[in-house]
């Protein structure tokens, strides 16, 4: 299946780092170099002479024209949505030549923008030399076909563009499987064919020469493709389920040890990975691009009082995130449901930060609804204050009085953020005073990793420790009480 080959080829260069958990900046830099090597080569596509060529094609996004339909909200919101689409297109490796917005009550059922506007779009394509049109919405198969016939170049929608970016950026085995599943779910109802591949099946007696009108090729090409896609999707779901069990085991171990868990959530390119690196000293890949992080990354960090906790960087969200992606990445997003605290990172330099907050909360609500889990407490962190408009920051401080304002680049506000984390994360609930013999270094290590040491001293018979620890660990320390 060509789409599967596209996904595999788009991630071949990333195979070298598949499954890695970067622990230092050099690894993140190597990932960034690999990702830069995935840029698209301009000039590989020309205008389609036969529109049927788009049936089993690879996405070659080079020179594109953007088209949006403004159905509601303000003009600023419509322009922000198209600007975000332009950023998505550039992340995919394309050159944006023109952006058009049409004011309508609803998208045209036939061609998305109407037949007259489609003809105008054709003239824009000819004038700019574009080879791709990207629509700011999800097109039905009929809309896609009709618009391509008019503009005579490739037409893709916002969903296909995001899926293409995900295919480029996925590095882990689970990430690749999730992207492949989402692509197949999107492609299945959009398979098309012409000529013999649209032949009807002959019926029950086709194999026995049933006569005029009853003879045929049997299973058509499209039906064969659909069957293969469904079989591949079933296999991917089994693989993702198996990989989920491994992550569940690790999460259960952390919960058993009572290590507080913090999930970093937020809009794509809000600076979540940069914040993770600052708080933990790790070298997770950071890139000024949308959806730079697809694979969840967990790192340990330390609170000002010495307690340890884990930070998990999750995939970023976006307005109108495709349903296929939410479903495919549901196992990854479960990190959100089991967290003790959500660190909701907001881009303070964005023109409409409140819209970002709304979009992220909608996705989190959908994930929590499926799991029937109560929402974890949320701490909003407004990032990029060094690049934000002072007036916007003033409005946000009034609108979000409990938020913490930081800059992951300069380090501004990070100490205040650590203090908020220490106050919000649950303290170990048992206070103990023990004298541990030097042969029980394992218990001393557990006190340091899972509890809060209030005082310690080395004596002749062992180490005297005054600490607050989880109940399970306190039970193991009873015989050493002093």
C-alpha positions in Angstrom: 0.0 0.0 0.0 1.5 3.3 -1.1 0.5 5.3 1.9 2.2 2.8 4.2 5.3 3.1 2.0 5.1 6.9 2.3 5.0 6.6 6.1 7.9 4.2 6.2 10.0 6.3 3.8 9.2 9.5 5.7 10.6 8.0 8.8 13.6 6.0 7.4 16.0 8.8 8.3 14.7 8.8 11.9 15.2 5.1 12.4 18.6 5.7 13.8 17.2 7.3 16.9 14.1 5.2 17.2 13.4 4.2 20.8 16.1 6.5 22.3 15.4 8.5 25.4 17.8 11.5 25.0 19.6 12.2 28.2 22.0 14.9 27.1 21.9 17.9 24.8 24.1 16.2 22.2 21.4 13.6 21.5 18.8 16.2 21.0 21.1 18.0 18.6 21.6 14.8 16.6 17.8 14.4 16.4 17.5 18.0 15.2 20.1 17.3 12.4 18.2 14.2 11.3 15.0 16.1 11.3 16.5 18.9 9.2 17.5 16.3 6.7 13.9 15.5 6.1 13.1 18.8 4.3 11.3 18.4 1.1 13.1 19.0 -2.3 11.5 21.7 -4.4 10.7 21.2 -8.0 9.7 17.6 -8.0 6.0 18.1 -8.8 4.3 19.7 -11.8 0.7 20.4 -12.6 -1.3 17.2 -13.0 -2.3 16.5 -16.6 -4.4 13.6 -15.6 -6.1 14.2 -12.3 -6.2 10.4 -11.7 -2.6 10.6 -10.9 -3.4 11.8 -7.4 -5.0 8.5 -6.4 -2.0 6.7 -4.8 0.4 9.6 -4.4 3.0 10.7 -1.9 2.5 14.1 -0.3 5.1 16.3 -2.0 4.5 19.7 -0.4 6.6 22.3 -2.2 4.9 25.5 -3.3 1.5 25.8 -1.7 -1.6 28.1 -1.7 -3.6 28.1 1.5 -7.4 28.4 1.5 -9.7 29.0 4.5 -13.4 29.4 5.1 -14.3 31.9 7.8 -17.6 30.7 9.2 -17.6 32.3 12.6 -15.6 34.2 15.2 -13.6 37.3 14.6 -11.5 38.3 11.7 -8.4 38.0 13.9 -9.3 34.4 14.8 -9.8 33.5 11.1 -6.4 35.1 10.3 -4.7 33.3 13.2 -6.1 30.0 12.0 -4.7 30.6 8.5 -1.3 31.7 10.0 -1.2 28.5 12.0 -1.9 26.5 8.8 1.0 28.4 7.2 3.3 27.4 10.1 2.1 23.8 9.7 2.8 23.8 6.0 6.3 25.2 6.6 7.0 22.6 9.3 6.1 20.0 6.6 8.7 21.5 4.4 6.7 23.6 1.9 6.9 27.2 0.7 3.7 29.2 1.3 3.0 31.5 -1.7 -0.5 32.8 -0.9 -3.2 32.6 1.7 -6.9 33.2 0.9 -9.9 33.4 3.2 -13.5 33.3 2.1 -16.4 34.5 4.3 -19.3 31.9 4.2 -22.0 30.7 6.6 -20.8 27.2 6.0 -18.3 25.4 3.7 -19.7 24.5 0.3 -20.9 20.9 0.3 -19.5 20.3 -3.2 -16.2 22.2 -3.5 -15.6 23.6 0.0 -15.4 27.2 -1.3 -18.0 27.2 -4.1 -17.5 26.7 -7.8 -16.9 30.4 -8.6 -14.3 30.8 -5.9 -12.7 27.5 -7.0 -12.2 29.0 -10.5 -10.6 32.1 -8.9 -8.4 29.8 -6.9 -7.4 28.1 -10.2 -6.2 31.5 -11.5 -4.2 32.1 -8.3 -2.6 28.7 -8.7 -1.6 29.5 -12.3 -0.3 33.0 -11.3 1.8 31.8 -8.4 3.0 28.5 -10.0 1.8 26.5 -6.9 1.6 22.8 -7.1 -0.5 22.1 -4.0 -3.6 23.7 -2.4 -4.1 23.2 1.4 -7.5 23.8 2.8 -7.9 24.9 6.4 -10.4 22.2 7.4 -11.2 18.6 6.9 -12.6 17.9 3.4 -14.9 15.1 2.5 -13.8 12.7 -0.2 -16.3 14.3 -2.6 -15.1 17.8 -1.9 -11.5 16.7 -2.4 -12.2 15.2 -5.8 -14.3 18.1 -7.0 -11.8 20.8 -6.0 -8.9 18.9 -7.6 -10.8 18.6 -10.9 -11.1 22.4 -10.9 -7.7 23.6 -9.7 -5.8 20.8 -11.5 -3.2 20.4 -8.8 -3.0 18.4 -5.6 -5.5 19.4 -2.9 -5.0 18.3 0.7 -6.7 19.3 3.9 -5.5 20.3 7.4 -5.9 16.7 8.7 -3.7 15.2 5.9 -1.1 18.0 6.5 -0.9 17.3 10.3 -0.7 13.5 9.6 2.2 14.2 7.2 4.1 16.2 9.9 3.5 13.4 12.4 4.9 10.9 10.0 8.1 12.9 9.6 8.6 13.5 13.3 7.7 10.1 14.8 10.9 8.4 16.0 9.9 5.6 18.5 8.3 2.4 17.4 5.1 3.2 19.2 4.9 6.7 17.7 5.4 5.3 14.2 2.7 2.7 14.8 0.3 5.4 16.1 0.9 7.6 13.1 0.4 4.8 10.6 -2.9 3.8 12.3 -4.1 7.4 12.1 -3.1 7.7 8.5 -4.9 4.5 7.5 -8.1 5.6 9.3 -8.0 8.8 7.4 -7.2 7.2 4.1 -9.7 4.3 4.2 -12.8 6.3 3.1 -10.8 8.3 0.6 -9.6 5.5 -1.6 -10.5 6.2 -5.2 -10.1 4.4 -8.5 -10.9 4.6 -12.2 -11.5 2.2 -15.0 -11.2 -1.5 -14.2 -10.6 -0.8 -10.5 -14.2 0.4 -10.2 -15.6 -2.7 -11.8 -18.5 -4.2 -10.0 -18.4 -7.7 -8.5 -20.2 -10.2 -10.6 -22.2 -12.0 -7.9 -22.4 -15.5 -6.6 -22.0 -17.3 -9.9 -19.2 -15.2 -11.3 -16.7 -18.0 -10.9 -18.9 -20.4 -12.8 -19.5 -18.3 -15.9 -22.8 -17.0 -14.8 -23.6 -15.3 -18.1 -24.0 -11.8 -19.4 -23.9 -9.2 -16.6 -22.7 -11.7 -14.1 -19.1 -12.1 -15.2 -16.5 -9.9 -13.5 -13.0 -9.7 -12.0 -14.1 -10.8 -8.5 -12.7 -8.6 -5.8 -12.0 -5.1 -7.2 -8.7 -3.3 -6.7 -10.2 -0.8 -4.2 -11.8 -3.6 -2.2 -8.5 -5.4 -2.1 -6.8 -2.3 -0.9 -9.5 -1.7 1.8 -9.2 -5.2 3.0 -5.4 -5.0 3.3 -5.7 -1.6 5.1 -8.2 -3.1 7.6 -5.9 -6.0 8.2 -2.9 -3.7 8.8 -5.0 -1.5 11.1 -5.9 -4.5 13.2 -2.3 -5.5 13.5 -1.2 -2.0 14.5 -3.9 -1.9 17.2 -2.6 -5.1 18.6 1.0 -3.8 18.6 0.0 -0.5 20.3 -1.9 -2.4 22.9 1.1 -4.5 23.7 3.4 -1.4 23.9 0.8 0.2 26.2 1.2 -2.6 28.7 4.9 -1.9 29.0 4.3 1.7 29.7 1.6 0.8 32.2 4.0 -1.4 34.1 6.5 1.5 34.4 3.8 3.9 35.5 2.5 1.4 38.1 6.0 1.0 39.6 6.2 4.8 39.9 2.8 5.0 41.6 3.8 2.1 44.0 6.9 4.0 45.0 4.7 7.2 45.5 6.9 9.3 43.2 4.8 12.3 42.3 4.1 12.5 38.6 3.7 15.8 36.6 2.5 15.8 33.0 3.4 18.8 30.8 0.6 19.6 28.4 -0.1 22.5 26.2 -0.4 23.8 22.7 2.2 22.7 20.1 5.3 24.9 20.1 4.4 26.4 23.5 7.9 25.5 24.8 7.0 22.3 26.7 10.3 20.4 25.9 12.4 23.5 26.6 10.7 23.7 30.1 11.4 20.0 30.7 15.1 20.5 29.8 15.3 23.5 32.2 13.6 21.7 35.1 15.5 18.4 34.7 18.7 19.2 33.0 18.1 16.7 30.2 18.7 17.1 26.5 15.3 16.4 24.9 14.9 17.6 21.3 13.9 21.2 21.1 12.9 22.8 17.8 11.0 25.9 16.8 8.4 23.9 14.8 4.9 22.5 15.4 4.7 19.0 16.7 8.4 18.7 17.4 7.6 16.2 20.2 5.4 13.2 19.5 6.9 10.5 21.8 6.3 11.0 25.6 9.5 11.6 27.5 9.8 11.0 31.2 12.6 12.5 33.3 13.3 12.7 37.0 13.6 16.1 38.7 14.1 17.4 42.3 12.0 19.8 44.3 13.6 22.5 46.4 13.0 20.5 49.5 14.9 17.5 48.1 11.9 15.3 47.1 12.0 13.6 43.7 9.3 13.7 41.1 8.9 12.8 37.4 8.1 15.1 34.5 6.5 13.7 31.4 6.6 15.7 28.1 3.5 14.9 26.0 2.5 15.6 22.4 1.3 19.1 21.8 -2.3 19.9 20.8 -3.7 22.2 18.1 -7.0 23.7 17.1 -9.1 21.1 15.3 -6.7 18.2 16.1 -7.8 15.4 13.8 -10.0 12.8 15.5 -7.9 10.0 14.1 -4.8 11.3 15.9 -6.6 11.7 19.3 -7.8 8.1 19.0 -4.4 6.7 17.8 -2.5 8.6 20.5 -5.0 7.8 23.3 -2.6 5.4 24.9 0.1 8.1 25.0 -2.3 10.7 26.4 -3.1 8.4 29.3 -0.1 9.9 30.9 -2.3 12.8 31.5 -5.0 10.9 33.3 -2.6 9.3 35.8 -0.7 12.4 36.6 -0.7 14.0 40.1 -0.5 17.5 38.4 -0.9 18.9 35.0 1.6 21.6 34.0 -0.4 23.5 31.3 2.1 25.5 29.3 0.8 28.5 27.4 2.7 30.5 24.7 2.6 34.0 26.1 3.8 35.4 22.8 0.9 34.0 20.8 -1.7 36.6 19.6 -4.5 34.5 21.1 -3.3 32.6 24.1 -6.7 32.1 25.6 -7.7 30.2 22.4 -4.8 27.9 23.0 -5.9 27.2 26.5 -9.4 26.4 25.3 -8.2 24.0 22.6 -5.9 22.1 25.0 -8.7 21.8 27.6 -11.1 20.4 25.0 -8.7 17.6 24.1 -7.9 16.8 27.8 -11.6 16.7 28.5 -12.1 14.2 25.7 -9.3 12.0 27.0 -10.6 12.1 30.6 -14.1 11.3 29.5 -13.0 8.0 28.0 -11.2 7.0 31.1 -13.8 8.2 33.6 -10.9 9.6 35.7 -11.3 12.8 37.7 -9.2 15.7 36.2 -5.9 16.2 37.9 -5.2 19.6 39.4 -3.8 22.1 36.8 -1.1 24.7 37.1 -1.0 27.1 34.2 2.5 28.2 33.2 2.7 31.2 30.8 6.0 30.7 28.9 8.0 32.9 26.6 7.4 36.0 28.7 10.7 37.4 27.3 9.1 37.5 23.8 5.5 38.4 24.8 3.8 41.7 24.4 3.6 43.5 27.8 0.0 44.4 27.3 -0.9 40.8 26.6 1.0 39.7 29.7 -0.9 42.3 31.8 -4.2 40.9 30.5 -3.1 37.4 31.2 -2.1 38.2 34.8 -5.5 39.6 35.4 -7.3 36.7 33.7 -5.1 33.9 35.2 -4.2 35.1 38.8 -2.9 31.7 39.8 -0.6 31.2 36.8 3.2 31.3 36.9 4.9 33.4 34.3 8.3 32.0 33.1 10.8 32.0 30.3 12.3 28.7 29.6 15.0 30.4 27.4 16.2 32.9 30.0 15.3 31.1 33.2 13.0 33.9 34.4 10.4 32.6 36.9 11.7 29.0 37.1 12.5 29.3 40.9 8.9 30.5 41.5 7.6 27.6 39.4 9.6 25.0 41.5 8.2 26.5 44.7 4.6 26.1 43.3 5.4 22.5 42.3 6.6 21.8 45.8 3.5 23.3 47.4 1.1 21.4 45.0 2.6 18.0 45.1 1.6 15.8 48.0 4.0 15.5 50.8 5.0 12.0 52.1 2.6 11.4 55.0 4.6 9.5 57.7 7.3 11.0 59.9 9.9 8.5 61.0 13.1 8.5 63.2 15.3 5.5 62.5 18.8 4.3 63.0 19.8 2.3 59.9 22.8 0.0 60.1 25.4 0.6 57.4 24.4 -2.8 55.8 21.0 -1.3 54.9 22.1 1.2 52.4 19.2 0.2 50.2 16.7 1.5 52.8 18.7 4.8 53.1 18.6 5.2 49.3 14.8 4.7 49.3 14.3 7.3 52.0 16.3 9.8 49.9 14.5 8.9 46.6 10.9 8.4 47.9 10.8 10.6 51.0 11.9 13.9 52.4 15.0 13.8 54.7 14.6 16.4 57.5 17.9 15.5 59.3 20.6 12.8 59.2 23.8 12.0 61.0 26.4 9.2 60.7 27.1 7.4 64.0 29.1 4.4 65.1 26.2 2.0 64.8 24.7 3.4 61.6 23.0 6.4 60.1 20.4 8.2 62.2 17.7 9.7 60.0 14.7 11.9 60.6 12.4 11.9 57.6 8.9 11.9 56.1 8.3 8.9 53.9 5.4 7.0 52.3 3.4 4.6 54.4 4.7 1.5 52.6 8.3 2.6 53.3 7.5 3.5 56.9 6.3 -0.1 57.5 9.6 -1.4 56.3 11.5 0.9 58.7 9.6 0.0 61.8 12.3 -2.4 63.2 14.9 0.3 62.9 12.9 2.9 64.9 15.0 5.0 67.2 
